[in-house]
Amino acid sequence: MSYLSLLLLNTDRADAEPVDPKNHLEERCKPQCVKSLFDYECLSSNAQRCIKRVEKDETGQKHCTGQYFDYWSCVDKCVAPKLFDRLK
């Protein structure tokens, strides 16, 4: 589906603002990235170390944002070629 057709599908009226298809593409890519996030959390020694570090923290200041960034990096890598191929 072309970028233009995605924009046209997301408008109800001719005078309506077009909707960016990036959100739609992200939703389509998220399922394949959730598996890698789950695998990372379950199998990675880095994730296990992070979880233990957070559990030991009494201040509540420690966190494991690495998984969050890995997840969105996966989503971005999936979306980018689909989105930018339409813009060329």
MDTraj code that builds the backbone (N, CA, C; nanometers):
import mdtraj as md
import numpy as np

residues = "MET SER TYR LEU SER LEU LEU LEU LEU ASN THR ASP ARG ALA ASP ALA GLU PRO VAL ASP PRO LYS ASN HIS LEU GLU GLU ARG CYS LYS PRO GLN CYS VAL LYS SER LEU PHE ASP TYR GLU CYS LEU SER SER ASN ALA GLN ARG CYS ILE LYS ARG VAL GLU LYS ASP GLU THR GLY GLN LYS HIS CYS THR GLY GLN TYR PHE ASP TYR TRP SER CYS VAL ASP LYS CYS VAL ALA PRO LYS LEU PHE ASP ARG LEU LYS".split()
xyz = np.array([
    [0.0849, -0.1160, 0.0000],
    [0.0000, 0.0000, 0.0000],
    [0.0905, 0.1236, 0.0000],
    [0.0613, 0.2178, -0.0818],
    [0.1452, 0.3360, -0.0931],
    [0.1174, 0.4346, 0.0206],
    [0.2126, 0.5224, 0.0420],
    [0.2004, 0.6246, 0.1458],
    [0.0767, 0.7105, 0.1199],
    [0.0571, 0.7497, -0.0061],
    [-0.0569, 0.8329, -0.0405],
    [-0.1876, 0.7605, -0.0128],
    [-0.1956, 0.6328, -0.0477],
    [-0.3195, 0.5602, -0.0226],
    [-0.3453, 0.5444, 0.1264],
    [-0.2374, 0.5289, 0.2071],
    [-0.2557, 0.5242, 0.3520],
    [-0.3105, 0.6565, 0.4032],
    [-0.2603, 0.7658, 0.3504],
    [-0.3111, 0.8963, 0.3913],
    [-0.4572, 0.9125, 0.3514],
    [-0.4915, 0.8695, 0.2310],
    [-0.6285, 0.8835, 0.1837],
    [-0.7243, 0.7949, 0.2618],
    [-0.6802, 0.6768, 0.3018],
    [-0.7650, 0.5881, 0.3807],
    [-0.7949, 0.6462, 0.5180],
    [-0.7070, 0.7275, 0.5664],
    [-0.7217, 0.7815, 0.7004],
    [-0.7895, 0.9174, 0.7038],
    [-0.8522, 0.9572, 0.5964],
    [-0.9262, 1.0829, 0.5968],
    [-1.0730, 1.0542, 0.5667],
    [-1.1601, 1.1164, 0.6431],
    [-1.3032, 1.0948, 0.6247],
    [-1.3619, 1.1892, 0.5208],
    [-1.3077, 1.3089, 0.5136],
    [-1.3597, 1.4087, 0.4210],
    [-1.2427, 1.4713, 0.3468],
    [-1.2733, 1.5320, 0.2367],
    [-1.1683, 1.5930, 0.1553],
    [-1.0994, 1.7074, 0.2280],
    [-1.1725, 1.7788, 0.3132],
    [-1.1130, 1.8908, 0.3846],
    [-1.0508, 1.8514, 0.5189],
    [-1.0571, 1.7236, 0.5536],
    [-0.9991, 1.6774, 0.6801],
    [-0.8475, 1.6686, 0.6689],
    [-0.7824, 1.6841, 0.7817],
    [-0.6371, 1.6721, 0.7855],
    [-0.5981, 1.5263, 0.7629],
    [-0.4958, 1.5022, 0.6832],
    [-0.4496, 1.3640, 0.6654],
    [-0.3883, 1.3109, 0.7952],
    [-0.3995, 1.1811, 0.8140],
    [-0.3458, 1.1165, 0.9339],
    [-0.2130, 1.0509, 0.8980],
    [-0.1149, 1.0712, 0.9821],
    [0.0170, 1.0135, 0.9601],
    [0.0084, 0.8610, 0.9707],
    [0.0537, 0.7868, 0.8712],
    [0.0452, 0.6408, 0.8750],
    [0.1461, 0.5761, 0.9692],
    [0.2363, 0.6541, 1.0267],
    [0.3380, 0.5972, 1.1155],
    [0.2747, 0.5230, 1.2325],
    [0.1697, 0.5789, 1.2906],
    [0.1039, 0.5141, 1.4037],
    [0.0475, 0.3781, 1.3642],
    [-0.0119, 0.3721, 1.2470],
    [-0.0659, 0.2452, 1.1965],
    [0.0472, 0.1442, 1.1753],
    [0.1564, 0.1880, 1.1170],
    [0.2701, 0.0991, 1.0929],
    [0.3321, 0.0521, 1.2244],
    [0.3381, 0.1396, 1.3229],
    [0.3907, 0.0994, 1.4536],
    [0.3056, -0.0110, 1.5153],
    [0.1744, 0.0039, 1.5063],
    [0.0854, -0.0979, 1.5619],
    [0.1059, -0.2328, 1.4930],
    [0.1329, -0.2292, 1.3631],
    [0.1575, -0.3533, 1.2897],
    [0.2912, -0.4148, 1.3265],
    [0.3888, -0.3357, 1.3662],
    [0.5226, -0.3859, 1.3993],
    [0.5370, -0.4285, 1.5447],
    [0.4562, -0.3762, 1.6335],
    [0.4708, -0.4055, 1.7763],
    [0.4670, -0.5547, 1.8100],
    [0.3772, -0.6334, 1.7522],
    [0.3729, -0.7754, 1.7909],
    [0.5051, -0.8502, 1.7688],
    [0.5743, -0.8210, 1.6625],
    [0.7003, -0.8915, 1.6396],
    [0.8093, -0.8449, 1.7347],
    [0.7969, -0.7280, 1.7898],
    [0.8971, -0.6755, 1.8829],
    [0.8699, -0.7175, 2.0267],
    [0.7476, -0.7492, 2.0583],
    [0.7152, -0.7926, 2.1938],
    [0.7862, -0.9239, 2.2242],
    [0.7951, -1.0107, 2.1269],
    [0.8630, -1.1380, 2.1476],
    [1.0101, -1.1155, 2.1820],
    [1.0757, -1.0282, 2.1100],
    [1.2162, -1.0029, 2.1409],
    [1.2318, -0.9382, 2.2774],
    [1.1381, -0.8536, 2.3173],
    [1.1414, -0.7933, 2.4505],
    [1.1227, -0.9019, 2.5563],
    [1.0275, -0.9907, 2.5350],
    [1.0031, -1.1001, 2.6296],
    [1.1255, -1.1911, 2.6394],
    [1.1836, -1.2272, 2.5250],
    [1.3034, -1.3118, 2.5249],
    [1.4170, -1.2439, 2.5995],
    [1.4326, -1.1155, 2.5773],
    [1.5389, -1.0405, 2.6440],
    [1.5190, -1.0452, 2.7959],
    [1.3955, -1.0238, 2.8394],
    [1.3669, -1.0213, 2.9824],
    [1.3877, -1.1589, 3.0454],
    [1.3547, -1.2639, 2.9722],
    [1.3614, -1.3980, 3.0293],
    [1.4995, -1.4606, 3.0195],
    [1.5723, -1.4322, 2.9129],
    [1.6935, -1.5067, 2.8852],
    [1.8229, -1.4290, 2.9043],
    [1.8168, -1.3012, 2.8935],
    [1.9389, -1.2220, 2.8947],
    [1.9964, -1.2098, 3.0354],
    [2.1251, -1.2338, 3.0458],
    [2.1902, -1.2154, 3.1753],
    [2.1900, -1.0674, 3.2142],
    [2.1947, -0.9788, 3.1146],
    [2.1877, -0.8353, 3.1447],
    [2.0545, -0.8006, 3.2082],
    [1.9482, -0.8575, 3.1557],
    [1.8161, -0.8301, 3.2115],
    [1.8053, -0.8867, 3.3518],
    [1.8571, -1.0063, 3.3730],
    [1.8522, -1.0662, 3.5060],
    [1.9308, -0.9822, 3.6062],
    [2.0468, -0.9327, 3.5643],
    [2.1249, -0.8454, 3.6531],
    [2.0490, -0.7178, 3.6841],
    [1.9824, -0.6645, 3.5834],
    [1.9074, -0.5406, 3.6028],
    [1.7910, -0.5637, 3.6989],
    [1.7206, -0.6730, 3.6802],
    [1.6072, -0.7029, 3.7678],
    [1.6542, -0.7185, 3.9122],
    [1.7650, -0.7885, 3.9319],
    [1.8189, -0.8058, 4.0672],
    [1.8611, -0.6710, 4.1261],
    [1.9211, -0.5860, 4.0431],
    [1.9646, -0.4537, 4.0897],
    [1.8443, -0.3707, 4.1336],
    [1.7358, -0.3763, 4.0570],
    [1.6162, -0.3001, 4.0915],
    [1.5522, -0.3554, 4.2184],
    [1.5489, -0.4883, 4.2294],
    [1.4879, -0.5486, 4.3481],
    [1.5641, -0.5137, 4.4758],
    [1.6954, -0.4973, 4.4659],
    [1.7770, -0.4651, 4.5834],
    [1.7723, -0.3167, 4.6205],
    [1.7262, -0.2339, 4.5284],
    [1.7255, -0.0892, 4.5515],
    [1.6146, -0.0513, 4.6488],
    [1.6520, 0.0091, 4.7574],
    [1.5539, 0.0521, 4.8572],
    [1.5068, 0.1950, 4.8340],
    [1.5763, 0.2687, 4.7479],
    [1.5402, 0.4088, 4.7251],
    [1.4323, 0.4237, 4.6175],
    [1.4161, 0.3229, 4.5338],
    [1.3187, 0.3321, 4.4249],
    [1.3707, 0.4087, 4.3047],
    [1.5004, 0.4346, 4.3016],
    [1.5592, 0.5142, 4.1945],
    [1.6114, 0.4302, 4.0777],
    [1.6333, 0.3022, 4.0969],
    [1.6884, 0.2171, 3.9912],
    [1.5778, 0.1743, 3.8961],
    [1.6149, 0.1484, 3.7720],
    [1.5170, 0.1076, 3.6714],
    [1.5861, 0.0276, 3.5615],
    [1.5051, -0.0333, 3.4767],
    [1.5550, -0.1135, 3.3641],
    [1.4995, -0.0555, 3.2345],
    [1.5383, 0.0652, 3.2025],
    [1.4854, 0.1281, 3.0811],
    [1.5459, 0.0697, 2.9542],
    [1.6508, -0.0095, 2.9678],
    [1.7126, -0.0695, 2.8501],
    [1.6148, -0.1525, 2.7688],
    [1.5292, -0.2288, 2.8362],
    [1.4311, -0.3101, 2.7661],
    [1.3336, -0.2217, 2.6880],
    [1.2948, -0.1127, 2.7497],
    [1.2034, -0.0189, 2.6839],
    [1.2665, 0.0368, 2.5563],
    [1.3920, 0.0782, 2.5646],
    [1.4596, 0.1334, 2.4474],
    [1.4851, 0.0263, 2.3415],
    [1.5165, -0.0962, 2.3840],
    [1.5336, -0.2060, 2.2884],
    [1.4041, -0.2328, 2.2130],
    [1.2935, -0.2304, 2.2854],
    [1.1620, -0.2531, 2.2245],
    [1.1321, -0.1470, 2.1181],
    [1.1476, -0.0194, 2.1528],
    [1.1176, 0.0870, 2.0572],
    [1.2189, 0.0916, 1.9435],
    [1.3395, 0.0510, 1.9674],
    [1.4374, 0.0409, 1.8594],
    [1.3924, -0.0629, 1.7580],
    [1.3416, -0.1753, 1.8072],
    [1.2884, -0.2797, 1.7186],
    [1.1707, -0.2266, 1.6372],
    [1.0791, -0.1567, 1.7043],
    [0.9627, -0.1000, 1.6345],
    [1.0087, -0.0009, 1.5280],
    [1.1012, 0.0865, 1.5624],
    [1.1516, 0.1854, 1.4657],
    [1.2182, 0.1190, 1.3458],
    [1.2970, 0.0143, 1.3703],
    [1.3636, -0.0560, 1.2602],
    [1.2635, -0.1231, 1.1681],
    [1.1529, -0.1671, 1.2225],
    [1.0475, -0.2292, 1.1417],
    [0.9705, -0.1239, 1.0612],
    [0.9399, -0.0112, 1.1233],
    [0.8570, 0.0925, 1.0605],
    [0.9340, 0.1711, 0.9545],
    [1.0577, 0.2041, 0.9820],
    [1.1338, 0.2955, 0.8966],
    [1.1350, 0.2582, 0.7492],
    [1.1702, 0.1346, 0.7119],
    [1.1737, 0.1041, 0.5679],
    [1.0370, 0.1143, 0.5018],
    [0.9333, 0.0755, 0.5741],
    [0.7973, 0.0804, 0.5181],
    [0.7513, 0.2251, 0.4992],
    [0.7870, 0.3089, 0.5940],
    [0.7435, 0.4475, 0.5886],
    [0.8259, 0.5294, 0.4881],
    [0.9571, 0.5171, 0.4941],
    [1.0422, 0.6028, 0.4114],
    [1.0497, 0.5576, 0.2665],
    [1.0191, 0.4309, 0.2384],
    [1.0106, 0.3882, 0.0981],
    [0.9000, 0.4627, 0.0261],
    [0.7961, 0.4977, 0.1000],
    [0.6816, 0.5693, 0.0409],
    [0.7125, 0.7166, 0.0144],
    [0.8137, 0.7687, 0.0821],
    [0.8436, 0.9107, 0.0702],
    [0.9407, 0.9430, -0.0410],
    [1.0092, 0.8417, -0.0924],
    [1.1108, 0.8674, -0.1951],
    [1.0521, 0.9168, -0.3237],
])
top = md.Topology()
chain = top.add_chain()
for i, resn in enumerate(residues, 1):
    res = top.add_residue(resn, chain, resSeq=i)
    for name in ("N", "CA", "C"):
        top.add_atom(name, md.element.get_by_symbol(name[0]), res)
traj = md.Trajectory(xyz[None], top)
